[in-house]
Amino acid sequence: MEGVIVDDEGDAEVENVWQNQFTGRNCILFLIDARKPMFAHTNATSYFKESMLCCKNAMLDMARKQKNDLFGIMLFGTKISEGKFAPENVSILQELVVPSVSTIKRINSMIENDFVELREKFGDVDAVDITSAINYCQITIHVSKKKLYLKNIILMTYDDDPCGTDEKAAFRARKQANELYQHEIELDVVTIDSNFDSSKFFKELILTSRGELLRDWEGKDPIMKIEDVKNQIEKFTQKYSRRLSFLRIGHKKSFLRLQICLYKLYTEPKKSLTTVKHSDNNDKENGNAAAKENRREVTVTEGGNDGLSQTSAQHGNTALSKQKPECSQLATTADKEGSADDALAEQEEQLDELVPLIAGSFINITKPELKRRMQASNLKLRRGFQLIGFVHTIEVPLYFSIGEPYFVVPYGRDKNSRSAFSHLLQKCIERQVSMFGWFCLTKSATPALTVLHPLEASTEGKGHPKGFQLCKVPFSDEMFEIDEKESIVNAEVSEEQLEAANKIVNKVTIPYRVDVFNDNEYLRRISMIEALAMDYSHCPDQEDSTYVDLEEVQERLGELSIMFNAGDSSTQSSITSGKGMKRAATDGGSQSRGAKQRRPMDIIEMIQRGEANRLTVAELKEVLKAEGVKSLSTMTKTRLVDIATRRFSSDSQQ
């Protein structure tokens, strides 16, 4: 497949390649009951002390890993309220921050003083509103403005029925739990009392927050014990996490939905390109829930693709459901959230006007048009993978993928999904085809074009079972091709450039030994452990020997880099003597200094007129650096010209 062809005409903006990345860091927020029974001493300890010890151990584990995860502690049942937008009887004890030596020592001092000052400051009450406490945790996570992957609220309490006989309060709590499910925020409840009865309130609350309320949980308890949490503290700080999603095949009456699990194949998050966000955009991100509820599900009309058309895919799904009674039953009751068949068919007819026809590997639509049609007021998006069609695996190699992939396996508790998933995976492996379609990570996320590659089981390294690898694929205008004409021009270097290149090599050549560079990440981790063990006031800084001081290199090079970038055999005469070379360098340097004195607005105007090739690398880097583009030192002039043209040309059209 030659990528996804998108019409470039009228493209109103250049998308950030990191905008839809499936990446981020973790966030753990402890919500601890601070009422009087939590401080009652039993066996030389108290419920509150056990909870704070778990918080301390979690912070220590996160500090040792040095992955920049966020950690916070919130109290409910306090007499006062503390924190921005804090509701009544809710206080922030530790804001969401990356654990450091000072924060760990602060929590440790509270534990050693038996929380005397804490109780005097916050006080306690008898009745609490559990809904407002959980809602404030959600608000705190959202206003952090961080790009988070795993968001987890851990509730620690002794009270198994905080709502009592108040049915309205219990209903509000369940509605709040359902909102956590929509925002992909996990809720765990940890009990400290051995007589804790989860069936009174919390079992239904947790299952609602996980979207598993209608499942068979008889004889099972989702509540965790404090002893288990102590022994498995890494469970809350791990990066490799499972996420429930769905695989949708077909549409209208020929529809099948399979439950799948997404396992993140984690790598370190890269630093994204920074963009300026206005206050209006921030308001939209915070959003109102009413607008999100009006979204409509993305359903794409399938077309013929490499001999596997929409009709064949639908007939294949129908045959699959006929062969397995369990799958037929699953297809009949697949989507209980939807309306009746007639209403669904009418909805699909309306979607035909919103979503363009897809045939082969072409989507004749521009990105701005695609975004306009996929606004919250037009579509109701459902998380999961919606199949468009099948493509040969060899046509979509993995080097086309953008971002970090997921490993997809069937959801373990559903026998029907496992059977249908195994049959589909085996057929994809036999025919050497992959599934191509839209993927929506969360309900509020932007849909991305992705491919599900079938994978055989592997025993190398940690190993993995059979499954699919979900990768995001780029649009055609996001794939840059080498211009043959420009590569030929760049190959014709002048004598001035050759002389300048030789001098550059002589000036920046350094003696190298194997032990010159150190592992800075390892040293920072060791430094943190040492600071915690030796009770330092702060973690000592470690010098990064891998850091390259580009300003120092520029000073050492002087005007040689300008000569090398600005030298042109068609405009400068060839130099035959060393003395002449010196005069030519001076003249070229004065010309370059004159070019470097251009104002940023003049540079942008030249780019918009299509004269970006006349600018020097230094001028291109200057204007792109002001736009927030990173890693400029590793880019060639061709790449800089391309980025500048796309960015400023699109800005002039707006």
C-alpha positions as CSV (number, residue, x, y, z in Angstrom):
1,M,0.0,0.0,0.0
2,E,1.4,3.4,-1.0
3,G,0.4,5.1,2.2
4,V,-3.0,6.9,2.4
5,I,-3.3,9.4,-0.4
6,V,-4.6,12.8,0.8
7,D,-5.3,15.8,-1.4
8,D,-2.9,18.6,-0.4
9,E,-4.9,21.4,-1.9
10,G,-6.4,23.7,0.6
11,D,-4.5,22.2,3.5
12,A,-5.1,24.7,6.2
13,E,-2.4,23.6,8.7
14,V,0.6,21.3,9.1
15,E,-0.2,18.6,11.6
16,N,2.2,18.0,14.5
17,V,3.5,14.5,14.0
18,W,3.3,13.9,17.7
19,Q,-0.3,15.1,18.1
20,N,-1.8,11.6,18.1
21,Q,1.0,9.6,19.6
22,F,0.0,6.8,21.9
23,T,2.5,7.8,24.5
24,G,3.0,9.7,27.8
25,R,3.8,9.0,31.4
26,N,1.9,7.6,34.3
27,C,-0.1,9.4,37.0
28,I,-1.0,7.9,40.4
29,L,-3.2,9.8,42.8
30,F,-3.9,8.4,46.3
31,L,-7.3,9.4,47.8
32,I,-7.1,8.6,51.5
33,D,-9.8,8.7,54.1
34,A,-8.8,11.2,56.9
35,R,-11.7,10.7,59.3
36,K,-11.1,9.8,63.0
37,P,-11.4,6.0,62.8
38,M,-8.5,5.9,60.4
39,F,-6.2,7.1,63.2
40,A,-7.3,4.6,65.7
41,H,-4.3,2.5,66.8
42,T,-4.5,-1.3,66.4
43,N,-1.4,-3.5,66.8
44,A,0.9,-0.5,67.3
45,T,-0.2,1.1,64.0
46,S,-3.2,2.7,62.4
47,Y,-5.1,2.5,59.2
48,F,-3.9,6.0,58.1
49,K,-0.3,5.1,58.9
50,E,-0.5,1.9,56.8
51,S,-1.9,4.0,53.9
52,M,0.8,6.6,54.1
53,L,3.5,3.8,54.2
54,C,2.1,2.5,50.9
55,C,2.3,6.1,49.5
56,K,5.9,6.4,50.6
57,N,6.9,3.0,49.1
58,A,5.2,4.0,45.8
59,M,7.1,7.2,45.7
60,L,10.4,5.4,46.5
61,D,9.8,3.0,43.7
62,M,9.0,5.8,41.2
63,A,12.0,7.7,42.3
64,R,14.3,4.7,41.8
65,K,12.9,4.2,38.3
66,Q,13.4,7.9,37.3
67,K,10.7,7.8,34.6
68,N,9.2,11.2,35.4
69,D,5.8,9.7,36.5
70,L,3.5,12.0,38.5
71,F,2.4,11.2,42.1
72,G,-0.1,12.9,44.4
73,I,-1.9,12.5,47.7
74,M,-5.4,13.8,48.5
75,L,-7.4,13.6,51.7
76,F,-11.2,13.5,52.1
77,G,-13.2,13.8,55.3
78,T,-11.2,16.8,56.5
79,K,-12.7,19.7,58.3
80,I,-11.1,22.3,56.0
81,S,-10.7,22.4,52.3
82,E,-7.3,23.1,50.8
83,G,-6.3,23.3,47.1
84,K,-7.5,25.1,44.0
85,F,-11.2,24.4,43.2
86,A,-11.2,22.0,46.2
87,P,-14.8,21.0,47.3
88,E,-15.9,20.8,50.9
89,N,-14.1,18.4,53.2
90,V,-11.4,17.6,50.6
91,S,-7.7,18.7,50.8
92,I,-4.6,18.2,48.8
93,L,-1.7,16.8,50.9
94,Q,0.7,16.4,48.0
95,E,0.2,18.0,44.6
96,L,0.8,16.0,41.4
97,V,4.6,16.2,41.0
98,V,7.5,14.0,40.0
99,P,8.7,12.3,43.3
100,S,11.9,14.0,44.7
101,V,14.0,13.7,47.8
102,S,12.2,16.6,49.5
103,T,8.7,15.2,48.9
104,I,9.7,11.8,50.2
105,K,11.3,13.3,53.3
106,R,8.2,15.4,53.9
107,I,6.0,12.3,53.9
108,N,8.5,10.4,56.0
109,S,8.6,13.1,58.7
110,M,4.7,13.0,58.9
111,I,4.9,9.3,59.5
112,E,7.6,9.7,62.2
113,N,5.6,12.4,64.0
114,D,2.5,10.2,64.0
115,F,0.5,12.8,62.0
116,V,0.0,15.1,65.0
117,E,0.5,18.3,63.0
118,L,-1.6,17.0,60.1
119,R,-4.6,16.2,62.4
120,E,-4.3,19.6,64.0
121,K,-4.2,21.4,60.7
122,F,-6.9,19.5,58.7
123,G,-9.3,18.2,61.4
124,D,-12.0,15.7,60.5
125,V,-15.8,15.3,60.0
126,D,-18.2,12.4,60.2
127,A,-20.1,12.5,56.9
128,V,-18.4,12.7,53.5
129,D,-19.4,13.2,49.9
130,I,-17.4,10.5,48.1
131,T,-18.6,11.7,44.7
132,S,-17.1,15.2,45.1
133,A,-13.8,13.7,46.3
134,I,-13.5,11.4,43.2
135,N,-14.6,14.2,40.9
136,Y,-11.9,16.5,42.4
137,C,-9.3,13.8,41.7
138,Q,-10.4,13.8,38.0
139,I,-10.2,17.6,37.8
140,T,-6.7,17.6,39.4
141,I,-5.5,15.1,36.7
142,H,-7.1,17.1,33.9
143,V,-5.8,20.5,35.0
144,S,-2.2,19.1,35.3
145,K,-2.0,19.7,31.5
146,K,0.4,16.7,31.2
147,K,0.3,14.1,28.5
148,L,-0.6,11.1,30.6
149,Y,-0.9,7.4,29.5
150,L,-2.0,5.5,32.6
151,K,-4.2,7.5,35.0
152,N,-5.0,5.8,38.3
153,I,-6.9,6.8,41.4
154,I,-6.3,4.6,44.5
155,L,-9.0,5.1,47.1
156,M,-8.1,3.9,50.7
157,T,-10.8,3.8,53.3
158,Y,-12.3,1.8,56.2
159,D,-15.9,2.7,55.4
160,D,-17.7,0.1,53.2
161,D,-20.8,2.2,52.8
162,P,-20.1,6.0,52.8
163,C,-23.4,6.9,51.2
164,G,-25.5,4.9,53.7
165,T,-29.2,5.1,52.9
166,D,-28.9,8.2,50.7
167,E,-29.8,6.7,47.3
168,K,-29.2,10.0,45.5
169,A,-25.6,10.1,46.7
170,A,-25.0,6.5,45.6
171,F,-26.5,7.3,42.2
172,R,-24.2,10.3,41.8
173,A,-21.2,8.2,42.8
174,R,-22.1,5.7,40.1
175,K,-22.5,8.4,37.5
176,Q,-19.1,9.7,38.5
177,A,-17.6,6.3,38.1
178,N,-19.0,6.0,34.6
179,E,-17.4,9.3,33.8
180,L,-14.0,7.9,34.9
181,Y,-14.6,5.0,32.5
182,Q,-15.2,7.4,29.7
183,H,-12.0,9.3,30.4
184,E,-9.9,6.2,30.8
185,I,-9.1,6.8,34.5
186,E,-8.7,3.7,36.5
187,L,-10.2,3.5,40.0
188,D,-8.9,1.0,42.6
189,V,-10.2,0.7,46.2
190,V,-7.9,-0.6,48.9
191,T,-9.5,-1.8,52.2
192,I,-7.7,-1.8,55.5
193,D,-10.5,-3.3,57.7
194,S,-10.8,-7.1,57.5
195,N,-14.6,-6.8,58.0
196,F,-15.0,-4.6,54.8
197,D,-18.1,-5.6,52.9
198,S,-17.7,-4.5,49.2
199,S,-21.2,-5.7,48.2
200,K,-22.8,-2.7,50.1
201,F,-21.4,-0.1,47.7
202,F,-17.9,-0.3,46.4
203,K,-18.1,-3.4,44.2
204,E,-20.8,-1.9,42.0
205,L,-18.8,1.4,41.9
206,I,-15.6,-0.3,40.7
207,L,-17.3,-2.4,38.1
208,T,-19.0,0.7,36.8
209,S,-15.7,2.5,36.5
210,R,-14.3,-0.4,34.5
211,G,-17.3,-0.9,32.2
212,E,-17.8,-4.5,33.6
213,L,-21.0,-4.0,35.6
214,L,-23.0,-6.6,33.6
215,R,-20.3,-9.3,33.7
216,D,-20.3,-12.3,35.9
217,W,-18.5,-11.3,39.1
218,E,-20.3,-13.7,41.4
219,G,-17.9,-15.0,44.1
220,K,-15.2,-12.4,43.1
221,D,-14.2,-9.3,44.8
222,P,-12.5,-6.4,43.0
223,I,-11.5,-4.8,46.3
224,M,-7.8,-5.1,47.1
225,K,-6.3,-5.7,50.6
226,I,-3.6,-3.5,52.0
227,E,-1.3,-6.4,52.5
228,D,-1.5,-7.3,48.8
229,V,-0.7,-3.7,47.9
230,K,2.4,-3.7,50.0
231,N,3.8,-6.8,48.3
232,Q,2.9,-5.6,44.8
233,I,3.7,-1.9,44.9
234,E,5.2,-2.0,41.4
235,K,1.8,-2.8,40.0
236,F,0.9,0.9,40.4
237,T,4.1,2.2,39.0
238,Q,4.7,-0.1,36.0
239,K,4.8,1.2,32.4
240,Y,3.6,-2.0,30.7
241,S,-0.1,-1.8,31.2
242,R,-3.2,-3.4,29.8
243,R,-6.1,-1.5,28.3
244,L,-9.5,-2.9,27.2
245,S,-10.8,-1.9,23.7
246,F,-12.9,-3.3,20.9
247,L,-12.4,-4.6,17.3
248,R,-15.4,-3.7,15.1
249,I,-15.8,-5.5,11.7
250,G,-18.5,-4.6,9.2
251,H,-21.4,-2.2,9.7
252,K,-25.2,-1.8,9.4
253,K,-26.8,-5.3,10.0
254,S,-23.7,-7.3,9.3
255,F,-21.8,-6.2,12.4
256,L,-19.4,-8.0,14.7
257,R,-17.7,-6.6,17.8
258,L,-14.8,-8.4,19.5
259,Q,-13.3,-7.4,22.9
260,I,-9.6,-7.0,22.8
261,C,-6.7,-6.0,25.1
262,L,-4.1,-3.5,24.2
263,Y,-0.6,-4.0,25.7
264,K,1.6,-0.9,25.3
265,L,5.0,-1.7,23.8
266,Y,6.6,1.0,25.9
267,T,9.6,3.1,25.0
268,E,10.8,6.3,26.5
269,P,8.5,9.2,25.4
270,K,10.3,11.6,23.1
271,K,10.2,15.3,23.4
272,S,7.4,16.6,21.2
273,L,7.3,19.7,19.0
274,T,6.0,22.5,21.1
275,T,3.1,24.6,19.8
276,V,1.4,27.7,21.3
277,K,-2.1,27.0,22.7
278,H,-4.5,29.8,23.1
279,S,-7.0,30.0,26.0
280,D,-9.8,29.1,23.7
281,N,-8.1,25.8,22.8
282,N,-7.6,25.1,26.5
283,D,-11.3,25.6,27.1
284,K,-12.1,23.2,24.4
285,E,-9.7,20.6,25.9
286,N,-11.4,20.9,29.2
287,G,-14.6,20.7,27.3
288,N,-18.1,20.0,28.5
289,A,-19.4,16.5,28.9
290,A,-22.6,17.4,26.9
291,A,-20.7,18.1,23.7
292,K,-18.8,14.8,24.0
293,E,-22.0,12.8,24.5
294,N,-23.3,14.1,21.2
295,R,-20.5,12.5,19.3
296,R,-21.4,9.9,16.7
297,E,-19.7,6.6,15.9
298,V,-17.2,6.6,13.1
299,T,-18.2,4.0,10.5
300,V,-16.4,3.9,7.2
301,T,-17.9,2.5,3.9
302,E,-15.5,-0.2,2.7
303,G,-14.4,-0.6,-0.9
304,G,-12.5,-3.2,-2.8
305,N,-8.9,-3.6,-1.7
306,D,-6.5,-6.2,-3.2
307,G,-9.3,-8.6,-3.9
308,L,-10.9,-8.3,-0.5
309,S,-13.8,-5.9,-0.9
310,Q,-16.4,-4.8,1.5
311,T,-18.9,-7.5,0.3
312,S,-16.4,-10.3,0.8
313,A,-15.4,-9.0,4.2
314,Q,-19.0,-8.8,5.3
315,H,-19.8,-12.3,3.9
316,G,-16.7,-13.6,5.6
317,N,-17.9,-12.1,8.9
318,T,-21.3,-13.6,8.4
319,A,-19.9,-17.0,7.6
320,L,-17.6,-16.8,10.6
321,S,-20.6,-16.1,12.9
322,K,-22.5,-19.0,11.3
323,Q,-19.7,-21.4,11.8
324,K,-19.5,-20.6,15.6
325,P,-22.7,-20.4,17.6
326,E,-20.9,-18.3,20.2
327,C,-19.9,-15.8,17.6
328,S,-23.4,-15.6,16.3
329,Q,-24.7,-14.9,19.7
330,L,-22.0,-12.3,20.2
331,A,-22.9,-10.5,16.9
332,T,-26.5,-10.5,17.9
333,T,-25.8,-8.8,21.3
334,A,-22.6,-7.1,20.3
335,D,-23.4,-3.5,20.9
336,K,-26.0,-2.9,23.6
337,E,-25.2,0.8,23.6
338,G,-26.7,1.1,20.1
339,S,-30.4,1.7,19.2
340,A,-32.7,-0.6,17.2
341,D,-31.7,-2.0,13.8
342,D,-33.9,0.5,11.9
343,A,-32.5,3.4,13.8
344,L,-29.0,2.1,13.2
345,A,-29.6,1.8,9.5
346,E,-30.9,5.3,9.3
347,Q,-27.9,6.5,11.2
348,E,-25.6,4.7,8.7
349,E,-27.3,6.5,5.8
350,Q,-26.5,9.8,7.4
351,L,-22.9,8.8,8.0
352,D,-22.5,8.1,4.3
353,E,-22.7,11.9,3.8
354,L,-20.2,12.6,6.5
355,V,-17.5,10.0,5.8
356,P,-16.1,9.7,2.2
357,L,-16.2,6.6,0.2
358,I,-13.0,4.6,0.5
359,A,-11.9,2.5,-2.5
360,G,-8.6,0.7,-2.9
361,S,-6.0,2.6,-1.0
362,F,-7.1,6.2,-1.8
363,I,-9.1,8.6,0.4
364,N,-9.9,11.6,-1.7
365,I,-10.2,14.1,1.1
366,T,-8.0,16.8,2.6
367,K,-7.0,16.9,6.3
368,P,-8.9,20.1,7.1
369,E,-12.1,18.6,5.5
370,L,-11.5,15.3,7.4
371,K,-11.2,17.3,10.7
372,R,-14.3,19.3,9.9
373,R,-16.4,16.2,9.4
374,M,-15.1,14.6,12.5
375,Q,-16.1,17.4,14.9
376,A,-17.8,16.4,18.2
377,S,-21.1,17.8,17.0
378,N,-21.1,15.6,13.9
379,L,-19.8,12.2,15.0
380,K,-20.2,9.9,18.0
381,L,-16.8,8.3,18.4
382,R,-16.4,5.0,20.1
383,R,-13.1,3.7,21.2
384,G,-11.6,0.7,19.4
385,F,-10.6,-0.3,15.9
386,Q,-13.1,0.0,13.0
387,L,-12.1,-2.1,10.0
388,I,-11.9,-0.5,6.6
389,G,-10.4,-3.4,4.7
390,F,-7.5,-5.8,4.3
391,V,-4.2,-5.1,2.7
392,H,-1.2,-7.2,2.0
393,T,1.2,-7.1,4.9
394,I,4.2,-6.6,2.7
395,E,2.7,-3.4,1.3
396,V,2.7,-1.8,4.8
397,P,6.1,-2.4,6.3
398,L,6.7,-1.5,9.9
399,Y,9.1,1.4,9.0
400,F,6.0,3.2,7.8
401,S,4.6,3.3,11.4
402,I,4.4,6.4,13.5
403,G,4.7,6.5,17.2
404,E,4.7,3.6,19.6
405,P,2.8,0.4,18.8
406,Y,0.4,-1.8,20.8
407,F,0.3,-5.5,21.1
408,V,-3.3,-6.8,20.6
409,V,-4.7,-10.0,22.1
410,P,-8.3,-11.1,22.8
411,Y,-9.9,-10.2,26.1
412,G,-9.4,-13.1,28.4
413,R,-12.8,-13.4,30.1
414,D,-14.9,-13.6,26.9
415,K,-14.9,-17.1,25.3
416,N,-16.7,-15.8,22.2
417,S,-14.2,-13.1,21.5
418,R,-11.3,-15.5,21.9
419,S,-12.7,-17.9,19.4
420,A,-13.5,-15.3,16.8
421,F,-10.2,-13.5,17.4
422,S,-8.2,-16.7,17.0
423,H,-10.0,-17.6,13.7
424,L,-9.4,-14.1,12.3
425,L,-5.7,-14.1,13.3
426,Q,-5.1,-17.5,11.8
427,K,-6.6,-16.4,8.4
428,C,-4.6,-13.2,8.3
429,I,-1.4,-15.2,8.9
430,E,-2.3,-17.8,6.3
431,R,-3.2,-15.2,3.6
432,Q,-0.4,-12.7,4.7
433,V,-2.8,-9.8,5.0
434,S,-3.2,-7.0,7.6
435,M,-6.3,-5.2,8.7
436,F,-6.4,-1.5,7.9
437,G,-8.9,0.9,9.6
438,W,-9.6,3.7,12.1
439,F,-8.5,3.5,15.7
440,C,-9.7,5.6,18.6
441,L,-7.8,5.1,21.8
442,T,-10.3,6.9,24.0
443,K,-13.8,8.3,23.5
444,S,-12.5,11.8,23.3
445,A,-9.3,11.0,21.2
446,T,-8.9,11.9,17.5
447,P,-9.2,8.8,15.3
448,A,-6.0,7.6,13.7
449,L,-5.3,5.5,10.6
450,T,-3.8,2.3,11.8
451,V,-2.8,-1.2,10.6
452,L,-3.1,-4.5,12.6
453,H,-0.2,-6.7,11.6
454,P,-0.5,-10.4,12.5
455,L,2.4,-11.7,14.5
456,E,3.5,-15.3,15.1
457,A,4.4,-16.4,18.7
458,S,8.0,-15.6,19.7
459,T,10.2,-17.1,22.4
460,E,13.1,-14.7,21.9
461,G,13.8,-12.3,24.8
462,K,10.7,-12.0,27.0
463,G,8.6,-13.6,24.2
464,H,5.0,-13.1,23.3
465,P,2.0,-15.1,22.2
466,K,0.2,-14.8,18.8
467,G,-1.5,-11.6,18.2
468,F,-1.7,-8.3,16.3
469,Q,0.6,-5.4,16.4
470,L,-1.3,-2.1,16.1
471,C,0.7,0.7,14.3
472,K,-0.3,4.1,13.2
473,V,0.4,4.9,9.5
474,P,1.0,8.3,8.0
475,F,-0.8,10.2,5.3
476,S,0.9,10.5,2.0
477,D,1.8,14.2,2.6
478,E,3.6,13.2,5.8
479,M,6.1,11.0,3.9
480,F,9.0,12.9,2.5
481,E,10.7,11.8,-0.7
482,I,14.2,12.8,-1.8
483,D,14.3,15.2,-4.7
484,E,16.7,13.8,-7.3
485,K,17.4,17.2,-8.9
486,E,18.3,18.8,-5.6
487,S,20.5,15.9,-4.5
488,I,22.5,16.4,-7.8
489,V,22.8,20.1,-7.2
490,N,24.0,19.5,-3.6
491,A,26.5,17.0,-4.9
492,E,28.3,19.7,-7.0
493,V,30.2,21.4,-4.2
494,S,32.5,24.3,-4.8
495,E,36.2,24.5,-4.0
496,E,35.4,26.9,-1.2
497,Q,33.1,24.3,0.4
498,L,35.8,21.7,0.1
499,E,38.4,23.9,1.8
500,A,36.0,24.9,4.5
501,A,35.0,21.3,5.1
502,N,38.7,20.3,5.6
503,K,39.2,23.1,8.1
504,I,36.0,22.2,9.9
505,V,37.1,18.6,10.3
506,N,40.5,19.8,11.6
507,K,38.9,22.1,14.2
508,V,36.3,19.8,15.6
509,T,38.3,16.6,15.7
510,I,38.7,15.5,19.3
511,P,40.6,12.6,21.0
512,Y,38.3,9.8,21.8
513,R,38.5,7.0,24.4
514,V,36.0,4.4,25.3
515,D,35.5,5.7,28.8
516,V,34.9,9.4,27.7
517,F,31.1,9.2,28.0
518,N,29.0,8.0,30.9
519,D,25.5,6.7,31.3
520,N,23.7,9.8,32.6
521,E,20.4,8.1,33.2
522,Y,22.1,5.4,35.3
523,L,24.1,8.1,37.3
524,R,20.9,10.0,38.0
525,R,19.2,6.9,39.3
526,I,22.2,6.0,41.5
527,S,22.3,9.6,42.7
528,M,18.6,9.5,43.8
529,I,19.1,6.2,45.7
530,E,22.2,7.7,47.4
531,A,20.3,10.8,48.4
532,L,17.5,8.8,49.9
533,A,19.9,6.4,51.7
534,M,22.2,9.2,53.1
535,D,19.3,11.5,54.0
536,Y,20.5,14.4,51.8
537,S,18.4,17.5,51.6
538,H,18.3,17.3,47.8
539,C,19.5,15.0,45.1
540,P,23.0,16.1,43.8
541,D,23.2,17.0,40.2
542,Q,25.1,14.8,37.8
543,E,27.2,16.3,34.9
544,D,26.0,14.9,31.6
545,S,29.2,14.2,29.6
546,T,27.1,13.3,26.5
547,Y,25.8,16.9,26.2
548,V,27.2,18.7,23.2
549,D,27.8,22.5,23.6
550,L,26.8,23.7,20.2
551,E,27.6,27.3,21.0
552,E,31.1,26.4,21.9
553,V,31.5,24.4,18.6
554,Q,30.1,27.4,16.7
555,E,32.7,29.7,18.3
556,R,35.5,27.3,17.4
557,L,34.3,27.1,13.8
558,G,33.9,30.9,13.4
559,E,32.9,31.7,9.8
560,L,33.8,28.3,8.4
561,S,30.3,26.9,8.8
562,I,28.9,30.0,7.1
563,M,31.3,29.5,4.2
564,F,30.4,25.8,3.9
565,N,26.6,26.4,3.8
566,A,26.7,29.6,1.7
567,G,29.4,28.5,-0.8
568,D,28.2,28.1,-4.4
569,S,30.3,27.2,-7.4
570,S,28.0,29.2,-9.7
571,T,28.4,32.5,-7.9
572,Q,31.9,32.4,-6.5
573,S,35.2,32.3,-8.4
574,S,37.5,29.4,-7.8
575,I,40.5,30.1,-5.5
576,T,43.9,28.8,-6.4
577,S,46.2,30.2,-3.7
578,G,46.1,30.3,0.1
579,K,46.3,34.0,0.1
580,G,43.4,34.3,-2.3
581,M,41.4,31.8,-0.2
582,K,41.8,34.1,2.7
583,R,40.4,37.1,0.8
584,A,37.6,35.0,-0.6
585,A,36.6,33.8,2.8
586,T,36.6,37.4,4.1
587,D,34.3,38.5,1.2
588,G,32.1,35.5,1.6
589,G,31.9,36.2,5.3
590,S,30.8,39.8,4.8
591,Q,28.1,38.6,2.4
592,S,27.0,36.0,4.9
593,R,26.9,38.6,7.6
594,G,24.8,40.8,5.4
595,A,22.4,37.9,4.8
596,K,22.3,37.1,8.4
597,Q,21.2,40.6,9.2
598,R,17.8,39.9,7.6
599,R,14.9,40.5,9.9
600,P,12.8,37.5,10.8
601,M,9.8,38.9,9.0
602,D,11.9,39.3,5.8
603,I,12.9,35.7,6.1
604,I,9.4,34.5,6.5
605,E,8.3,36.6,3.4
606,M,11.0,35.0,1.4
607,I,9.8,31.5,2.4
608,Q,6.2,32.4,1.5
609,R,7.4,33.6,-1.9
610,G,9.0,30.2,-2.5
611,E,12.6,31.5,-2.0
612,A,13.6,29.4,1.0
613,N,16.5,27.8,-0.9
614,R,18.2,31.2,-1.0
615,L,18.4,31.3,2.8
616,T,21.2,30.0,4.8
617,V,20.9,27.1,7.2
618,A,21.5,29.5,10.1
619,E,18.6,31.7,9.0
620,L,16.3,28.7,8.5
621,K,17.2,27.4,12.0
622,E,16.6,30.8,13.5
623,V,13.0,31.2,12.3
624,L,12.1,27.5,13.0
625,K,13.6,27.7,16.5
626,A,11.3,30.7,17.2
627,E,8.4,28.4,16.1
628,G,9.3,25.8,18.7
629,V,10.8,23.2,16.4
630,K,13.4,21.0,18.1
631,S,16.4,18.9,17.0
632,L,17.4,21.4,14.4
633,S,21.1,20.6,14.6
634,T,20.5,17.1,13.1
635,M,18.5,18.3,10.1
636,T,19.8,18.9,6.6
637,K,19.1,22.1,4.6
638,T,16.6,20.2,2.4
639,R,14.7,19.1,5.5
640,L,14.8,22.6,6.9
641,V,13.5,24.2,3.7
642,D,10.7,21.6,3.5
643,I,9.6,22.2,7.1
644,A,9.8,26.0,6.7
645,T,7.8,26.0,3.5
646,R,5.0,23.8,4.9
647,R,4.8,25.7,8.1
648,F,4.8,29.3,6.9
649,S,3.0,28.7,3.6
650,S,0.1,27.2,5.6
651,D,0.2,30.1,8.0
652,S,-0.2,32.6,5.1
653,Q,-3.3,30.8,3.8
654,Q,-5.1,31.1,7.1
